[in-house]
Amino acid sequence: MSNQQSFAKDEAAIRSLIETWTGAVRKKDIDAILRNHSPDIWMFDVPPPLQLKGIDAYRKSWDLFYAYSPDSPAFDIREMTITAGGDVAFAAALMRCVFVEANKDPVDLDFRLTIGLRKIDDQWVITHEHHSIPATQ
């Protein structure tokens, strides 16, 4: 297999992994959300705290997300690019989610997502997530 074919195969595998993850978020399937994440994941999220380290902290972050999500949460990829090397890769995406604050109408939120991955035992594993929104000030 040529390098170009190998990179295309890796990019397709990563795209599938991320699309499966976003589907799990919409289904509120925590086990599937966590499935391809490193035990040592390091995440930067929109709400505080500044950083989360480890799979347990990452798991707990979904409690907050779902507390402000409608029953069928939106968590959609609008655009995504993937760059894969031999054993590291990253994906950058523009995303959309919806949240609902107490006694208020739903709010559409466009956000940015960057995911860092490592290939471990021939499987892509998410080692870093960065969710962000543009600064308003």
Secondary structure as UniProt FT lines:
FT   HELIX           3..27
FT   HELIX           30..34
FT   TURN            35..36
FT   STRAND          37..44
FT   STRAND          52..53
FT   HELIX           55..67
FT   STRAND          75..84
FT   STRAND          88..99
FT   TURN            102..103
FT   STRAND          107..120
FT   TURN            121..122
FT   STRAND          123..132
//
